[in-house]
């Protein structure tokens, strides 16, 4: 776990060296990229993708056309899967950092605030199809914001070739051009009342069930998919309301809404504010759903962007307040990160693929069980059956 802690705090200091010491900056960026993009036996999805990649008879059957094309290109050159895996991760990593740089001079601080959802989930767990789709969608959004609409449309199409879930995200994202400026003028008290009302409404869990049965299920074509999309880890309850994640979201909402003036001075401030608040309204509705949380990953990045602009780039007079808020958010995210990476076998122990790419890989079956065995040694329970 120590490597996650080191990288977490490194993310918050890396931007400081961009202009002060270029050599240190490049070194830190390289360390961060190597850590996130060359994970080996950690993660939850690599085994399926490695199996598909190394068994060509499966290519084209169970994967979207985008990843099929990527795999076939690298298979033509007999490229090691783990090199392919790392190239895809590096692509997402640098596209994401470049996207953050469009809005702020501290993109790595944004990555630090997004340590759990963006960095750990997308790069360590690595749902490769969705990760690649999101990378191309970030490029599409960048072009869209820069008013290069044709390029934006092309990249949305490319993104959808990797994962169709990008389509509803794109549809919602387009609403920014229609509503972002008028949305920014809504008074703080009304936003707070709506947000509080949403939480009170969701205390009755059947409200969420009805919402998805009547609306989002229109996007799904089978009862099995519907049941899967609406499966809960935890229903919305008082205990969920008081969780670390909910605390982070509520504090984020209050900070962004009350300090919006400094945010709206940013060139793209209205878009950032709209997406950030939209994300904070979406999050409690889809909380705990096994798949639907991905709908919000793109929008939630704007919460992190908004917070970095407010906490690091604004000229708010009370520096003590800003320092306190920085400490609060870093502490909340640190606790959330520790809880996430220790919850199961996915993240620890961390292993890196570079030594194995150079010297040779361990057997697939051994790698498949490596983190699960470590989880059993750490907790005394089998991951497949916690009661054992």
Secondary structure as UniProt FT lines:
FT   HELIX           2..14
FT   HELIX           15..17
FT   TURN            18..20
FT   HELIX           22..37
FT   HELIX           46..54
FT   HELIX           56..58
FT   TURN            59..61
FT   HELIX           65..76
FT   TURN            77..78
FT   HELIX           81..101
FT   TURN            102..103
FT   HELIX           107..113
FT   HELIX           115..125
FT   HELIX           128..145
FT   TURN            146..147
FT   HELIX           149..162
FT   TURN            164..165
FT   HELIX           166..174
FT   HELIX           176..184
FT   HELIX           188..202
FT   HELIX           206..214
FT   HELIX           216..219
FT   HELIX           223..229
FT   HELIX           238..241
FT   HELIX           244..258
FT   HELIX           260..264
FT   TURN            267..268
FT   HELIX           269..286
FT   TURN            287..288
FT   TURN            290..291
FT   HELIX           292..296
FT   HELIX           297..308
FT   HELIX           309..313
FT   HELIX           319..341
FT   HELIX           354..359
FT   HELIX           364..379
FT   TURN            386..387
//
